[in-house]
Structure formats: structure tokens, C-alpha cells
């Protein structure tokens, strides 16, 4: 009886080891996931603000893209976090986000300019973080997530830079 229990226990341990259950995720990967979650929620929130406060159609279109892509990214990250047993932030404190506090008081052309500048800077930072994680992540699923988001972030940066071109401003 004891041997059967030990064999069953060993089989369970082998299964969990083979499937990744119980595997530890590095602190760096956990920190990346927390930053990615916060970034997604912040970008989606700022995109929603831009849909309401921007004056130009191209900025509003870009904002809709941000909301859609960053919401999708957060959902994917949430699934990944659940799969590997990592806790990620579930919300942001808009009252403590300096950029949001500036943007909330702007409308029209002044909102457009501030939003464009912020999106260029934030997507450059995000690309650095995601590229570093794609190169150095220890968890293969986290690495795949980071790698898969890079083209989307590059697209966002291109769109933000396009919106910020002088000939686009009214």
C-alpha cells in the first residue's frame, strides 16, 4: 500500500514538473508582468480619454487602436498570469498618474499635442522593456508574450509619430 502511494506521488510530481505546474517564475519575469499590466491599463485609459478629448480624427483613430490593442494585451496577460500562478495588478490609480492628471485638464489641439508626446515617449520606454524581456525572460510563456507584443508596440509608436508630424496638426 505504501509503495502504491509513493508511486502515485512520484507520478504526480513528474506530471507537475513536466507541465510546468509549481514551477517558479523569476522575480524579473514577475516584475515585467506587473509593469506590462500597468502599461496596458494606462494606455487603454489614456486612449479612452483621447477618444473624448482629442480634436483630430487621426488622433481619435489612434486612440481607438490603443484601447483595443492594450485591452486585448491585458486580457492575454491575465490568462498567462493565471496559467503560471503570478498575480498582476487589476487596476490603476489615475489620481497618482502624472500624465493622466495633465491630460484630464486638456481638450482639443493642446490635448492632441500632449497626448502625442506622451504616446511617443511611453511606447519608446515600453519597447525597451519588452525587448529586454524578450531577450532575457526565463519563463518561455512570458518570453513569448513579450516577443509577440513588440510588433504591436512598434505599430503604436509609428502611429504616434505619424500623428505628431507638423503637417498633421491643425
C-alpha positions as CSV (number, residue, x, y, z in Angstrom):
1,X,0.0,0.0,0.0
2,X,2.8,2.4,0.9
3,X,4.6,1.6,-2.4
4,X,1.4,2.4,-4.4
5,X,1.1,5.7,-2.6
6,X,4.7,6.6,-3.2
7,X,4.5,5.6,-6.9
8,X,1.3,7.7,-7.3
9,X,3.0,10.6,-5.6
10,X,6.1,10.3,-7.8
11,X,3.9,10.2,-10.9
12,X,2.1,13.4,-9.8
13,X,5.3,15.2,-9.1
14,X,6.6,14.1,-12.5
15,X,3.4,15.3,-14.2
16,X,3.6,18.7,-12.4
17,X,7.3,19.1,-13.3
18,X,6.7,18.2,-16.9
19,X,3.7,20.5,-17.4
20,X,5.3,23.5,-15.5
21,X,2.8,23.4,-12.6
22,X,4.6,24.5,-9.5
23,X,7.5,25.9,-11.5
24,X,8.8,29.2,-10.0
25,X,8.7,32.3,-12.1
26,X,11.7,34.6,-11.7
27,X,11.2,37.9,-9.9
28,X,12.3,39.7,-13.1
29,X,9.6,38.0,-15.1
30,X,7.0,38.8,-12.3
31,X,8.1,42.4,-12.3
32,X,7.9,42.6,-16.1
33,X,4.3,41.2,-16.0
34,X,3.3,43.8,-13.4
35,X,4.8,46.6,-15.5
36,X,3.1,45.2,-18.6
37,X,-0.2,45.1,-16.9
38,X,0.0,48.6,-15.6
39,X,1.2,49.8,-19.0
40,X,-1.8,48.1,-20.8
41,X,-4.3,49.6,-18.4
42,X,-2.8,53.1,-18.5
43,X,-2.6,53.1,-22.3
44,X,-6.2,51.9,-22.6
45,X,-7.3,54.6,-20.2
46,X,-5.4,57.3,-22.0
47,X,-6.8,56.1,-25.3
48,X,-10.4,56.4,-23.9
49,X,-9.6,59.9,-22.8
50,X,-8.3,60.7,-26.3
51,X,-11.4,59.4,-27.9
52,X,-13.4,62.0,-25.9
53,X,-10.9,64.9,-25.7
54,X,-8.9,64.9,-28.9
55,X,-9.8,67.2,-31.7
56,X,-8.3,65.5,-34.7
57,X,-9.7,62.4,-36.4
58,X,-6.3,60.7,-36.8
59,X,-5.6,61.1,-33.0
60,X,-9.1,59.6,-32.2
61,X,-8.4,56.7,-34.6
62,X,-5.1,56.1,-33.0
63,X,-6.8,56.2,-29.6
64,X,-9.3,53.6,-30.6
65,X,-6.4,51.4,-31.7
66,X,-4.7,51.8,-28.3
67,X,-7.8,50.9,-26.4
68,X,-8.5,47.8,-28.5
69,X,-4.8,46.6,-28.6
70,X,-4.0,47.3,-25.0
71,X,-7.2,45.8,-23.7
72,X,-6.5,42.6,-25.7
73,X,-3.0,42.6,-24.4
74,X,-4.1,42.9,-20.8
75,X,-6.6,40.0,-21.3
76,X,-3.9,37.8,-22.8
77,X,-1.5,38.7,-19.9
78,X,-4.2,37.9,-17.4
79,X,-4.7,34.5,-18.9
80,X,-0.9,34.0,-18.8
81,X,-0.7,35.1,-15.2
82,X,-3.4,32.7,-14.2
83,X,-1.7,29.9,-16.0
84,X,1.7,30.4,-14.4
85,X,0.4,31.5,-11.0
86,X,1.5,35.1,-11.0
87,X,-0.5,38.0,-9.6
88,X,-0.8,41.1,-11.7
89,X,-2.4,44.5,-11.0
90,X,-6.1,44.7,-11.6
91,X,-6.4,48.4,-11.8
92,X,-4.5,51.7,-11.9
93,X,-4.7,54.7,-9.6
94,X,-5.5,57.5,-12.1
95,X,-5.1,60.1,-9.4
96,X,-1.5,59.2,-9.0
97,X,-0.6,59.1,-12.6
98,X,1.0,62.4,-13.5
99,X,0.3,62.1,-17.3
100,X,-3.3,61.3,-16.8
101,X,-3.6,64.2,-14.4
102,X,-2.2,66.6,-17.0
103,X,-4.3,65.1,-19.9
104,X,-7.6,65.2,-17.9
105,X,-7.5,69.1,-18.0
106,X,-6.8,69.4,-21.7
107,X,-9.0,69.4,-24.7
108,X,-8.7,69.9,-28.4
109,X,-5.3,70.8,-30.0
110,X,-3.5,71.1,-26.7
111,X,-4.7,67.7,-25.7
112,X,-3.6,66.3,-29.1
113,X,-0.1,67.6,-28.7
114,X,0.4,66.4,-25.1
115,X,-1.1,63.0,-25.9
116,X,1.1,62.6,-29.0
117,X,4.3,63.5,-27.0
118,X,3.3,61.1,-24.2
119,X,2.5,58.2,-26.6
120,X,5.8,58.5,-28.3
121,X,7.7,58.6,-25.1
122,X,5.7,55.8,-23.4
123,X,5.9,53.5,-26.4
124,X,9.7,54.0,-26.7
125,X,10.0,53.1,-23.0
126,X,7.7,50.1,-23.4
127,X,9.6,48.8,-26.4
128,X,12.8,48.9,-24.4
129,X,11.2,46.9,-21.6
130,X,9.5,44.4,-23.8
131,X,12.7,43.9,-26.0
132,X,14.8,43.3,-22.8
133,X,12.2,40.8,-21.5
134,X,12.0,39.0,-24.9
135,X,15.8,38.6,-24.8
136,X,16.2,37.7,-21.1
137,X,12.9,36.2,-19.8
138,X,13.3,32.9,-18.0
139,X,9.8,31.7,-18.4
140,X,9.1,30.6,-22.0
141,X,5.5,31.8,-21.9
142,X,6.5,35.2,-20.6
143,X,9.2,35.4,-23.3
144,X,6.6,34.5,-26.0
145,X,4.2,37.1,-24.6
146,X,6.9,39.9,-24.6
147,X,8.1,38.9,-28.1
148,X,4.6,38.8,-29.5
149,X,3.7,42.3,-28.2
150,X,6.8,44.0,-29.8
151,X,5.3,44.4,-33.3
152,X,2.1,45.9,-31.8
153,X,4.1,48.4,-29.7
154,X,6.2,49.3,-32.8
155,X,3.0,49.9,-34.7
156,X,1.7,52.2,-31.9
157,X,5.0,54.1,-31.9
158,X,4.8,54.6,-35.7
159,X,1.2,55.8,-35.4
160,X,2.0,58.2,-32.6
161,X,4.9,59.6,-34.6
162,X,2.7,60.0,-37.7
163,X,0.1,61.9,-35.6
164,X,2.8,64.2,-34.3
165,X,4.1,65.2,-37.7
166,X,3.7,69.0,-38.2
167,X,1.7,68.6,-41.4
168,X,-0.9,66.6,-39.4
169,X,-1.5,69.4,-36.9
170,X,-4.3,71.9,-37.5
